[in-house]
Each structure stands twice: as C-alpha cells, then as structure tokens.
Amino acid sequence: MADYLSNIEELVDKDKTIIDIWGLRRPKYEKKYETSVIRVISQFGVKANTMTYTKGKYFGNAYEPYIIAFFIGLYSNKRLPLSEERDDLKDCGYSIEKWGDNKVGDFRKKYSGLRSYIFIALVAKTDIDWIAVDKGDIKVSIAVTALINTMEEYANYGFAVMEEKLRENSSYFYSHRAFLDMFLQLTKKEFNFDDETESPEEL
C-alpha cells in the first residue's frame, strides 16, 4: 500500500488531476455480495446472450452492479463501512478510468460522463479540506483514499439493500422496471394537494 501511495504522489508531479488519480483506483466490495448479488444480476465474465438478458442479467462486469449499488447508497444518503478483514474484500477488476471502456457489441458505451458524476458526488460528500489539498497541505493520496472510502461505503450499503431485495424475492430484478422503481422511490417526494392546510412553504 505504501508503494502504491508513493506512486500516486509521483503521478501528481506529472500534472495529473485528482480525478485522473482517483480514476486509477479499483474500489473494493465485500466478497459475500459476489454470490448473493453480483452473479445473480450480471453475466460476470460469461458471454452475453439472449437467455441471460431474459433472466435479468443485464450487467456484465462487477463494476456495473457496483455503480448501481453506489447510487442506491448515495440517494439513500446511507453509508456502511466495509469489513476490516482484507480476506473479505475484493476489487472490481478494473480501475475506475476503464469502466465502460470494454465494449461488448452494442450493449455498452464508455462511462466518461457517469464517472464524472460519481466523482462530483464524492467530492461533495467527502469530509476533507479541499483548499488544504489544493495548497499541498494535505497529500493528494490521502484525499483520493478518502474519496474511495466514501464510494465504498455508499456501495456497501447499496449492496446490502440489493441483497435484501433478492432475499425477499429471488426474481425481484428480473423486472425491466426494478432499478427504475427503486430510484423513483428514493427520489420521490409526496405532495398532498387535497390538504388545504398544507402550504407550498411547508412542503
């Protein structure tokens, strides 16, 4: 780990931006979710075919369910620390900068925009003095590690939610609307227009 952090500092000297340095990392997830979630909803190394798609396996590599898990945690505004045991953890297999770059037929496109949205969310949600980072008082490696930690904890919560959904209903994600409905529920705000005592200012 020390050597890896040292390499990050060397990259900073080569005019790499912090988002470039962040993009070199491979965030981790708890191995238990590989069986209970990732392999259930993704092909995970298996060549895509009509049958896998009809069975709800719309995702390919592990980082695709990981992205969904991250956004579930983000929109729920809930984080869950990962296991402290290294043997319980596994990385996504590809660095963030490579997410979406391995195109499979017409089913996958580059995720450059999506990666930017994730980075912006992480900067907003990570408790770190960015002015101090800019001034060099806090090392870029420390800032990047903090961003990855935020990302991993949001994703970890998201995986826990997805696992629970599958535990309650093993075919939950077979529906084309499954993830859409989840995010609509997370972003939904109820407005009771029948209640005349409720003013817009009170909503």
C-alpha positions, 0 to 999 in steps of 0.5 A: 500500500505504501508503494502504491501511495508513493506512486500516486504522489509521483503521478501528481508531479506529472500534472495529473488531476485528482480525478485522473488519480482517483480514476486509477483506483479499483474500489473494493466490495465485500466478497459475500455480495459476489454470490448473493448479488453480483452473479445473480444480476450480471453475466460476470465474465460469461458471454452475453446472450439472449437467455441471460438478458431474459433472466435479468442479467443485464450487467456484465462486469462487477463494476456495473452492479457496483455503480448501481449499488453506489447510487442506491447508497448515495440517494439513500444518503446511507453509508456502511463501512466495509469489513476490516478483514482484507480476506473479505474484500475484493476489487472490481477488476478494473480501475475506475478510468476503464469502466465502460471502456470494454465494449461488448457489441452494442450493449455498452458505451464508455462511462466518461460522463457517469464517472464524472458524476460519481466523482462530483458526488464524492467530492461533495460528500467527502469530509476533507479540506479541499483548499488544504489539498489544493495548497499541498497541505494535505497529500493528494493520496490521502484525499483520493483514499478518502474519496474511495472510502466514501464510494465504498461505503455508499456501495456497501450499503447499496449492496446490502439493500440489493441483497435484501431485495433478492432475499425477499424475492429471488426474481425481484430484478428480473423486472425491466422496471426494478432499478427504475422503481427503486430510484423513483422511490428514493427520489420521490417526494409526496405532495398532498394537494387535497390538504388545504392546510398544507402550504407550498412553504411547508412542503 
